[in-house]
C-alpha cells in the first residue's frame, strides 16, 4: 500500500484557520471597545489576553496539522514511486524494448523522488520565525526563508506528480501490451499546477486558495494512489 494523505487533518486546517480568524476579530473588538472607553492600552491588552492565548493555542495546533499534511504529500508520493519500482523489478520478459523501457522508467522514477530538505527547511524556519516573534528583523528573516523553502517544496511536489504520471503512463502502456490487457484503466493525473500562479492566487484571495489547495491536492493524491494500486495489481 502506498498510504494516504489524511484529508481530515487538511479540512481541520481550514476549520482552525477560520476559528483563529473569528477569535482575532473578537480581540480587535475588545481592544477597540476598551480604547473607546478610555481604559488605557494596558487594560485593553489585559482584557484581550484570554483571546490571545486562545489564538496562540489554535495557531499552534493548526501549524502541527499543516506540517503533517504537507509531509504526507511527500511520503505518499515517494512510497508510490518505491512500490512501483518494486513491482517492475519483478517483471521478467525477453522483449528488449520492454526491458529497456523498464530500466528507463525505473531510473526516471528514482530521479523523481521528492527530497526532504525543502520541507524540513520550511518547518524549521517557520518555527524559528515564531520563536523570534518579538525580534522583528530576525522573525522577518526566518519568515521569508520559510516562504522560500515552501515554494521549493511545492515545486518539487508539482514536478514529481507530473514526472511520475508521464513515466508511468508510458510504462504501463508497454506492460498492458506485453500482457495483453487492453482494458486496464488509464492512470488518474494529479492536476498540473504552476507555482507562480499558486502564489498569485493565494495573494489575491488572502490565503483562501492556499486552504483550498491543501484539501484539494490531498484528495487528488489519494485518488491517484488508489487508482495506481489497482492498476499495478492488474499488471503484475
KEGU-142736 format. One record per residue: x negated, y negated, z negated of N, C-alpha, C in turn; residue number from 1. Coordinates in pm, whole numbers, plus 50000, padded with zeros to 5 digits. Atoms other than C-alpha are relative to their C-alpha. Example, Ala and Ser with C-alpha at 12.3 -4.5 7.8 and 13.67 -1.06 7.14 Angstrom:
<pts>
(pt (49911, 50119, 50000), (48770, 50450, 49220), (49910, 49880, 50000), 1)
(pt (50082, 50119, 50006), (48633, 50106, 49286), (50077, 49891, 49927), 2)
</pts>
This chain:
<pts>
(pt (49917, 50120, 50000), (50000, 50000, 50000), (49913, 49874, 50000), 1)
(pt (50075, 50125, 49990), (49886, 49650, 50081), (50030, 49904, 49886), 2)
(pt (49960, 50092, 50107), (50058, 49494, 49780), (50093, 49893, 50055), 3)
(pt (49908, 50105, 49959), (50291, 49197, 49788), (49969, 49872, 49923), 4)
(pt (50008, 50128, 50069), (50285, 48829, 49703), (50125, 49986, 49913), 5)
(pt (49887, 50015, 50092), (50506, 48752, 49403), (50082, 49876, 50039), 6)
(pt (49917, 50111, 49953), (50777, 48539, 49566), (50073, 49933, 49883), 7)
(pt (49932, 50057, 50117), (50949, 48494, 49229), (49914, 49891, 49937), 8)
(pt (50090, 50102, 50055), (50643, 48308, 49100), (49994, 49877, 50092), 9)
(pt (50002, 50111, 49905), (50640, 48099, 49418), (50124, 49912, 49980), 10)
(pt (49877, 50075, 50025), (51002, 47999, 49352), (49991, 49926, 49866), 11)
(pt (50015, 50064, 50131), (50915, 47925, 48989), (49914, 49874, 50009), 12)
(pt (50081, 50121, 49980), (50653, 47676, 49113), (50092, 49883, 50037), 13)
(pt (49905, 50105, 49961), (50936, 47479, 49275), (50084, 49957, 49881), 14)
(pt (49913, 50030, 50115), (51158, 47503, 48967), (49925, 49919, 49895), 15)
(pt (50077, 50070, 50103), (50885, 47394, 48726), (49957, 49861, 50047), 16)
(pt (50033, 50132, 49947), (50784, 47109, 48956), (50119, 49905, 49987), 17)
(pt (49879, 50081, 50013), (51142, 46983, 48961), (50028, 49963, 49855), 18)
(pt (49980, 50027, 50142), (51170, 47015, 48583), (49902, 49893, 49952), 19)
(pt (50102, 50099, 50037), (50844, 46823, 48540), (50037, 49862, 50052), 20)
(pt (49960, 50127, 49941), (50975, 46552, 48772), (50113, 49935, 49920), 21)
(pt (49886, 50051, 50077), (51301, 46518, 48577), (49954, 49949, 49863), 22)
(pt (50051, 50041, 50131), (51119, 46504, 48243), (49917, 49873, 50014), 23)
(pt (50079, 50119, 49977), (50881, 46247, 48390), (50087, 49876, 50014), 24)
(pt (49906, 50112, 49987), (51173, 46025, 48486), (50058, 49962, 49864), 25)
(pt (49949, 50026, 50135), (51303, 46062, 48131), (49899, 49921, 49918), 26)
(pt (50106, 50073, 50070), (50968, 45946, 47992), (50000, 49854, 50042), 27)
(pt (49999, 50138, 49950), (50975, 45640, 48215), (50119, 49923, 49944), 28)
(pt (49880, 50064, 50055), (51328, 45567, 48099), (49984, 49964, 49854), 29)
(pt (50022, 50025, 50143), (51228, 45596, 47733), (49906, 49881, 49980), 30)
(pt (50098, 50108, 50015), (50927, 45369, 47773), (50060, 49866, 50038), 31)
(pt (49939, 50125, 49956), (51121, 45107, 47966), (50105, 49951, 49900), 32)
(pt (49897, 50035, 50097), (51402, 45118, 47710), (49940, 49935, 49876), 33)
(pt (50064, 50055, 50119), (51170, 45059, 47415), (49932, 49866, 50032), 34)
(pt (50064, 50125, 49962), (50979, 44791, 47604), (50104, 49889, 50012), 35)
(pt (49892, 50098, 49984), (51307, 44615, 47684), (50049, 49951, 49864), 36)
(pt (49955, 50036, 50134), (51398, 44620, 47317), (49889, 49941, 49914), 37)
(pt (50113, 50065, 50068), (51059, 44466, 47228), (49947, 50080, 49881), 38)
(pt (50050, 49917, 50109), (50950, 44759, 47018), (49847, 50014, 50005), 39)
(pt (50147, 49992, 49991), (50590, 44742, 47142), (49954, 50125, 50072), 40)
(pt (50053, 49890, 49919), (50372, 44967, 47354), (49976, 50125, 49918), 41)
(pt (50032, 49882, 50080), (50260, 45193, 47070), (50126, 50076, 49964), 42)
(pt (49875, 49934, 50034), (50617, 45263, 46965), (50056, 50072, 50122), 43)
(pt (49950, 49940, 49877), (50707, 45332, 47327), (49931, 50133, 50027), 44)
(pt (50074, 49876, 49977), (50433, 45590, 47365), (50035, 50105, 49897), 45)
(pt (49966, 49905, 50104), (50519, 45747, 47033), (50137, 50062, 50027), 46)
(pt (49865, 49951, 49975), (50885, 45772, 47128), (50002, 50102, 50113), 47)
(pt (50002, 49907, 49887), (50796, 45950, 47451), (49900, 50112, 49986), 48)
(pt (50106, 49900, 50017), (50525, 46171, 47304), (50051, 50143, 50016), 49)
(pt (49943, 49865, 49985), (50754, 46474, 47288), (50016, 50037, 50146), 50)
(pt (49985, 49976, 49857), (50826, 46437, 47657), (49865, 50023, 50066), 51)
(pt (50134, 49983, 49944), (50456, 46401, 47734), (49949, 50142, 49975), 52)
(pt (50043, 49864, 50035), (50381, 46727, 47554), (50075, 50101, 50086), 53)
(pt (49920, 49910, 49917), (50665, 46894, 47742), (49948, 50004, 50143), 54)
(pt (50053, 50007, 49864), (50528, 46773, 48075), (49868, 50075, 50011), 55)
(pt (50130, 49932, 49999), (50179, 46899, 47987), (50017, 50151, 49999), 56)
(pt (49977, 49855, 50009), (50311, 47244, 47895), (50056, 50052, 50131), 57)
(pt (49939, 49958, 49874), (50527, 47268, 48207), (49897, 49998, 50112), 58)
(pt (50102, 50014, 49895), (50242, 47146, 48428), (49896, 50111, 49990), 59)
(pt (50099, 49893, 50020), (50002, 47400, 48276), (50055, 50133, 50050), 60)
(pt (49938, 49875, 49955), (50244, 47689, 48334), (50012, 50000, 50152), 61)
(pt (49984, 50013, 49855), (50314, 47563, 48686), (49866, 50020, 50071), 62)
(pt (50134, 49985, 49943), (49940, 47544, 48755), (49960, 50148, 50005), 63)
(pt (50033, 49857, 50005), (49894, 47907, 48648), (50077, 50076, 50107), 64)
(pt (49917, 49934, 49899), (50184, 48022, 48868), (49946, 49975, 50140), 65)
(pt (50049, 50037, 49867), (50044, 47834, 49167), (49867, 50069, 50030), 66)
(pt (50127, 49931, 49981), (49694, 47977, 49118), (50023, 50147, 50035), 67)
(pt (49973, 49858, 49977), (49836, 48330, 49104), (50051, 50024, 50142), 68)
(pt (49942, 49984, 49866), (50042, 48288, 49422), (49895, 49979, 50108), 69)
(pt (50101, 50028, 49899), (49758, 48132, 49619), (49895, 50111, 50008), 70)
(pt (50097, 49890, 49998), (49517, 48407, 49516), (50061, 50126, 50062), 71)
(pt (49935, 49882, 49943), (49772, 48672, 49611), (50005, 49993, 50152), 72)
(pt (50007, 50011, 49853), (49779, 48534, 49966), (49873, 50067, 50050), 73)
(pt (50129, 49945, 49960), (49411, 48622, 49994), (49993, 50149, 49972), 74)
(pt (50012, 49861, 50041), (49432, 48951, 49807), (50082, 50094, 50090), 75)
(pt (49912, 49916, 49919), (49725, 49089, 50008), (49948, 50011, 50144), 76)
(pt (50051, 49996, 49863), (49581, 48993, 50348), (49870, 50079, 50008), 77)
(pt (50127, 49924, 50000), (49236, 49130, 50259), (50025, 50149, 49981), 78)
(pt (49969, 49859, 50021), (49386, 49455, 50131), (50061, 50061, 50126), 79)
(pt (49942, 49953, 49874), (49584, 49484, 50453), (49890, 50029, 50102), 80)
(pt (50113, 49979, 49908), (49261, 49448, 50651), (49924, 50127, 49963), 81)
(pt (50075, 49883, 50045), (49081, 49709, 50442), (50076, 50129, 50027), 82)
(pt (49918, 49881, 49976), (49370, 49956, 50469), (50009, 50032, 50149), 83)
(pt (49999, 49978, 49856), (49381, 49907, 50846), (49868, 50059, 50046), 84)
(pt (50131, 49944, 49966), (49007, 49971, 50872), (49991, 50147, 49956), 85)
(pt (50001, 49863, 50049), (49052, 50284, 50662), (50082, 50090, 50091), 86)
(pt (49914, 49923, 49913), (49333, 50401, 50888), (49932, 50031, 50133), 87)
(pt (50058, 49977, 49868), (49149, 50355, 51217), (49871, 50080, 49993), 88)
(pt (50123, 49920, 50013), (48834, 50517, 51077), (50029, 50149, 50005), 89)
(pt (49964, 49857, 49998), (49024, 50847, 51062), (50042, 50047, 50138), 90)
(pt (49953, 49965, 49866), (49126, 50836, 51428), (49888, 50063, 50080), 91)
(pt (50097, 49929, 49919), (48944, 51085, 51647), (50052, 50008, 50144), 92)
(pt (49962, 49997, 49859), (48953, 51052, 52025), (49876, 50011, 50088), 93)
(pt (50109, 49990, 49904), (48737, 51134, 52323), (50008, 49890, 50105), 94)
(pt (49981, 50111, 49906), (48868, 50835, 52516), (49902, 49888, 49964), 95)
(pt (50104, 50098, 50029), (48570, 50600, 52538), (50056, 49859, 49986), 96)
(pt (49941, 50134, 50009), (48788, 50293, 52593), (50067, 49979, 49866), 97)
(pt (49934, 50009, 50131), (48986, 50368, 52278), (49895, 49992, 49890), 98)
(pt (50109, 50004, 50097), (48667, 50436, 52083), (49941, 49859, 49993), 99)
(pt (50057, 50134, 49994), (48525, 50106, 52198), (50094, 49898, 49938), 100)
(pt (49901, 50094, 50056), (48846, 49925, 52106), (50007, 50012, 49849), 101)
(pt (49996, 49979, 50144), (48850, 50080, 51759), (49879, 49935, 49932), 102)
(pt (50121, 50060, 50057), (48490, 49975, 51694), (50007, 49848, 50004), 103)
(pt (49990, 50145, 49987), (48554, 49623, 51821), (50101, 49944, 49900), 104)
(pt (49895, 50045, 50092), (48873, 49591, 51617), (49953, 50005, 49856), 105)
(pt (50050, 49986, 50137), (48703, 49715, 51302), (49905, 49886, 49965), 106)
(pt (50093, 50110, 50022), (48429, 49453, 51341), (50074, 49868, 49988), 107)
(pt (49922, 50124, 50004), (48680, 49176, 51411), (50075, 49987, 49868), 108)
(pt (49927, 50003, 50127), (48883, 49271, 51105), (49906, 49971, 49884), 109)
(pt (50100, 50027, 50105), (48569, 49273, 50892), (49965, 49852, 49996), 110)
(pt (50035, 50142, 49993), (48482, 48924, 51011), (50115, 49909, 49958), 111)
(pt (49882, 50080, 50035), (48838, 48807, 50940), (50028, 49999, 49850), 112)
(pt (49978, 49995, 50146), (48816, 48892, 50569), (49988, 49860, 49940), 113)
(pt (49997, 50133, 50062), (48902, 48586, 50359), (49899, 49994, 49887), 114)
(pt (50099, 50019, 50106), (48613, 48465, 50146), (50066, 49934, 49878), 115)
(pt (49937, 50048, 50122), (48698, 48391, 49784), (49949, 49865, 49949), 116)
(pt (50059, 50121, 50059), (48471, 48090, 49722), (50085, 49875, 50015), 117)
(pt (49919, 50122, 49995), (48713, 47823, 49853), (50109, 49999, 49893), 118)
(pt (49896, 49994, 50103), (48986, 47946, 49618), (49942, 49969, 49863), 119)
(pt (50058, 50022, 50132), (48757, 47958, 49315), (49948, 49857, 49987), 120)
(pt (50042, 50139, 50003), (48613, 47620, 49408), (50117, 49907, 49974), 121)
(pt (49878, 50080, 50022), (48964, 47477, 49424), (50047, 50011, 49856), 122)
(pt (49949, 49979, 50134), (49070, 47630, 49094), (49912, 49931, 49895), 123)
(pt (50093, 50058, 50098), (48758, 47522, 48901), (50003, 49847, 50007), 124)
(pt (49998, 50146, 49983), (48762, 47169, 49047), (50130, 49942, 49947), 125)
(pt (49868, 50046, 50047), (49133, 47133, 48971), (50002, 49993, 49848), 126)
(pt (50001, 49994, 50147), (49085, 47238, 48608), (49907, 49893, 49943), 127)
(pt (50093, 50103, 50047), (48781, 47010, 48565), (50060, 49860, 50014), 128)
(pt (49934, 50128, 49982), (48985, 46722, 48702), (50097, 49970, 49887), 129)
(pt (49908, 50016, 50113), (49239, 46782, 48425), (49923, 49975, 49871), 130)
(pt (50079, 50014, 50123), (48975, 46816, 48155), (49940, 49861, 49986), 131)
(pt (50060, 50133, 50001), (48821, 46482, 48253), (50101, 49892, 50036), 132)
(pt (49893, 50091, 49959), (49155, 46309, 48296), (49982, 49858, 49944), 133)
(pt (50020, 50132, 50059), (49051, 46023, 48065), (49874, 49930, 50051), 134)
(pt (50115, 50059, 49932), (48733, 45965, 48268), (50038, 49983, 50146), 135)
(pt (49938, 50021, 49870), (48886, 45810, 48577), (49910, 50037, 50117), 136)
(pt (50092, 49974, 49890), (48580, 45827, 48801), (49971, 50148, 50018), 137)
(pt (50031, 49857, 49994), (48490, 46186, 48714), (50123, 50079, 50042), 138)
(pt (49876, 49929, 49968), (48853, 46301, 48731), (50031, 49988, 50149), 139)
(pt (49972, 50022, 49857), (48896, 46148, 49077), (49906, 50081, 50087), 140)
(pt (50098, 49922, 49924), (48578, 46316, 49199), (50043, 50146, 50009), 141)
(pt (49959, 49860, 50001), (48700, 46660, 49094), (50133, 50022, 50073), 142)
(pt (49873, 49988, 49928), (49048, 46594, 49232), (49978, 50002, 50151), 143)
(pt (50034, 50002, 49858), (48902, 46508, 49572), (49933, 50131, 50040), 144)
(pt (50069, 49874, 49973), (48676, 46813, 49553), (50099, 50115, 50006), 145)
(pt (49897, 49895, 50001), (48973, 47034, 49466), (50082, 49996, 50129), 146)
(pt (49923, 50016, 49877), (49164, 46894, 49763), (49923, 50055, 50120), 147)
(pt (50084, 49951, 49890), (48874, 46970, 49998), (49994, 50153, 49999), 148)
(pt (50004, 49853, 50011), (48841, 47327, 49868), (50134, 50061, 50040), 149)
(pt (49868, 49948, 49965), (49217, 47375, 49905), (50021, 50000, 50151), 150)
(pt (49988, 50007, 49855), (49205, 47262, 50267), (49919, 50112, 50067), 151)
(pt (50085, 49893, 49944), (48919, 47503, 50339), (50067, 50135, 49979), 152)
(pt (49933, 49873, 50031), (49108, 47784, 50168), (50120, 50022, 50091), 153)
(pt (49883, 49989, 49914), (49428, 47714, 50362), (49959, 50028, 50145), 154)
(pt (50050, 49976, 49865), (49230, 47701, 50686), (49963, 50147, 50017), 155)
(pt (50037, 49858, 49993), (49090, 48048, 50610), (50124, 50089, 50002), 156)
(pt (49877, 49922, 50001), (49437, 48182, 50531), (50066, 49996, 50137), 157)
(pt (49935, 50016, 49871), (49580, 48043, 50854), (49922, 50070, 50111), 158)
(pt (50082, 49942, 49894), (49288, 48151, 51072), (49997, 50152, 49991), 159)
(pt (50002, 49855, 50018), (49278, 48501, 50923), (50132, 50063, 50044), 160)
(pt (49870, 49945, 49960), (49652, 48557, 50970), (50012, 50001, 50152), 161)
(pt (49997, 50005, 49854), (49610, 48453, 51334), (49908, 50106, 50060), 162)
(pt (50099, 49906, 49947), (49299, 48667, 51389), (50047, 50145, 49989), 163)
(pt (49960, 49860, 50019), (49439, 48988, 51242), (50121, 50034, 50087), 164)
(pt (49885, 49974, 49912), (49760, 48950, 51443), (49950, 50031, 50141), 165)
(pt (50051, 49980, 49864), (49569, 48920, 51771), (49925, 50133, 50011), 166)
(pt (50080, 49877, 49997), (49328, 49202, 51686), (50088, 50124, 49989), 167)
(pt (49919, 49881, 50024), (49589, 49445, 51556), (50105, 50021, 50109), 168)
(pt (49906, 49984, 49888), (49837, 49375, 51836), (49932, 50073, 50115), 169)
(pt (50076, 49935, 49894), (49570, 49473, 52087), (49965, 50144, 49964), 170)
(pt (50038, 49865, 50046), (49451, 49771, 51881), (50120, 50093, 49999), 171)
(pt (49882, 49914, 50011), (49800, 49906, 51816), (50055, 50036, 50138), 172)
(pt (49957, 49970, 49863), (49879, 49882, 52187), (49921, 50117, 50056), 173)
(pt (50085, 49888, 49958), (49584, 50112, 52259), (50044, 50129, 49932), 174)
(pt (49966, 49880, 50076), (49687, 50354, 51985), (50138, 50053, 50038), 175)
(pt (49867, 49955, 49957), (50052, 50363, 52095), (49990, 50077, 50132), 176)
(pt (50017, 49933, 49872), (49946, 50454, 52447), (49928, 50133, 49984), 177)
(pt (50077, 49878, 50022), (49695, 50711, 52321), (50087, 50110, 49941), 178)
(pt (49916, 49902, 50068), (49955, 50881, 52104), (50136, 50019, 50068), 179)
(pt (49873, 49987, 49930), (50241, 50835, 52348), (50118, 49957, 49915), 180)
(pt (49893, 50049, 50089), (50451, 50629, 52106), (50047, 49862, 50047), 181)
(pt (49959, 50130, 49946), (50606, 50355, 52320), (50106, 49930, 49916), 182)
(pt (49890, 50059, 50078), (50888, 50299, 52071), (49958, 49945, 49865), 183)
(pt (50047, 50057, 50126), (50669, 50193, 51779), (50022, 49849, 50003), 184)
(pt (49964, 50142, 50004), (50786, 49848, 51670), (49877, 49909, 50012), 185)
(pt (50106, 50098, 49990), (50580, 49542, 51750), (49973, 49937, 49865), 186)
(pt (50037, 50065, 50125), (50396, 49358, 51477), (50076, 49870, 49980), 187)
(pt (49948, 50131, 50033), (50551, 49064, 51299), (49882, 49903, 49993), 188)
(pt (50106, 50101, 50003), (50349, 48745, 51328), (50029, 49896, 49893), 189)
(pt (49990, 50108, 50098), (50289, 48509, 51039), (49993, 49869, 50077), 190)
(pt (49994, 50126, 49928), (50376, 48160, 51158), (49864, 49932, 50005), 191)
(pt (50127, 50067, 49983), (50073, 47985, 51303), (50014, 49852, 49962), 192)
(pt (49989, 50138, 50051), (50016, 47655, 51124), (49870, 49924, 50021), 193)
(pt (50113, 50089, 49983), (49788, 47360, 51181), (49973, 49930, 49867), 194)
(pt (50033, 50054, 50132), (49605, 47247, 50866), (50022, 49849, 49995), 195)
(pt (49980, 50145, 49996), (49618, 46882, 50975), (50148, 49966, 49985), 196)
(pt (49857, 50026, 50007), (49995, 46894, 51024), (50057, 50034, 49862), 197)
(pt (49957, 49965, 50135), (50040, 47066, 50688), (49974, 49883, 49905), 198)
(pt (50033, 50116, 50085), (49863, 46772, 50520), (50094, 49884, 50029), 199)
(pt (49913, 50112, 49961), (50067, 46517, 50717), (50142, 50021, 49948), 200)
(pt (49863, 49971, 50045), (50400, 46687, 50641), (50011, 49992, 49848), 201)
(pt (49998, 50006, 50146), (50307, 46719, 50274), (50002, 49856, 49950), 202)
(pt (50006, 50141, 50040), (50226, 46348, 50251), (50132, 49930, 50026), 203)
(pt (49879, 50075, 49964), (50533, 46218, 50433), (50125, 50053, 49928), 204)
(pt (49886, 49946, 50077), (50764, 46447, 50231), (49975, 49992, 49850), 205)
(pt (50034, 50017, 50142), (50599, 46350, 49900), (49982, 50135, 49928), 206)
(pt (50031, 49871, 50061), (50489, 46709, 49835), (50105, 50107, 50020), 207)
(pt (49892, 49902, 49984), (50818, 46879, 49926), (49959, 50110, 50098), 208)
(pt (50041, 49900, 49901), (50667, 47051, 50230), (49904, 50102, 49938), 209)
(pt (50094, 49908, 50067), (50391, 47200, 50012), (50076, 50103, 49918), 210)
(pt (49920, 49907, 50078), (50650, 47353, 49781), (50072, 50099, 50092), 211)
(pt (49935, 49913, 49901), (50835, 47489, 50084), (49900, 50102, 50054), 212)
(pt (50102, 49912, 49942), (50511, 47632, 50225), (49962, 50112, 49904), 213)
(pt (50037, 49898, 50098), (50427, 47816, 49902), (50097, 50117, 50004), 214)
(pt (49900, 49894, 49995), (50753, 48009, 49918), (50006, 50065, 50138), 215)
(pt (49985, 49949, 49864), (50778, 48043, 50295), (49885, 50090, 50042), 216)
(pt (50116, 49919, 49961), (50423, 48169, 50353), (49993, 50128, 49919), 217)
(pt (49997, 49879, 50084), (50457, 48412, 50061), (50096, 50103, 50058), 218)
(pt (49901, 49910, 49941), (50769, 48560, 50221), (49951, 50055, 50133), 219)
(pt (50049, 49956, 49869), (50607, 48575, 50565), (49891, 50106, 49984), 220)
(pt (50105, 49901, 50023), (50302, 48760, 50431), (50060, 50133, 49957), 221)
(pt (49935, 49877, 50045), (50525, 49012, 50255), (50069, 50073, 50114), 222)
(pt (49932, 49938, 49886), (50733, 49072, 50569), (49898, 50060, 50097), 223)
(pt (50104, 49951, 49909), (50417, 49109, 50776), (49941, 50132, 49950), 224)
(pt (50065, 49878, 50050), (50252, 49368, 50549), (50098, 50117, 49992), 225)
(pt (49898, 49894, 50003), (50578, 49561, 50507), (50015, 50063, 50138), 226)
(pt (49988, 49952, 49862), (50615, 49587, 50883), (49874, 50074, 50044), 227)
(pt (50126, 49939, 49959), (50247, 49671, 50928), (49978, 50136, 49935), 228)
(pt (50011, 49870, 50068), (50257, 49951, 50671), (50079, 50107, 50074), 229)
(pt (49916, 49906, 49925), (50539, 50116, 50866), (49932, 50037, 50131), 230)
(pt (50065, 49975, 49872), (50353, 50077, 51194), (49878, 50088, 49983), 231)
(pt (50121, 49919, 50021), (50029, 50218, 51055), (50036, 50146, 49971), 232)
(pt (49957, 49863, 50030), (50215, 50522, 50922), (50034, 50076, 50127), 233)
(pt (49960, 49935, 49874), (50354, 50595, 51268), (49881, 50026, 50092), 234)
(pt (50115, 49987, 49912), (50016, 50553, 51433), (49895, 50097, 49950), 235)
(pt (50099, 49906, 50054), (49821, 50788, 51203), (50036, 50143, 50034), 236)
</pts>
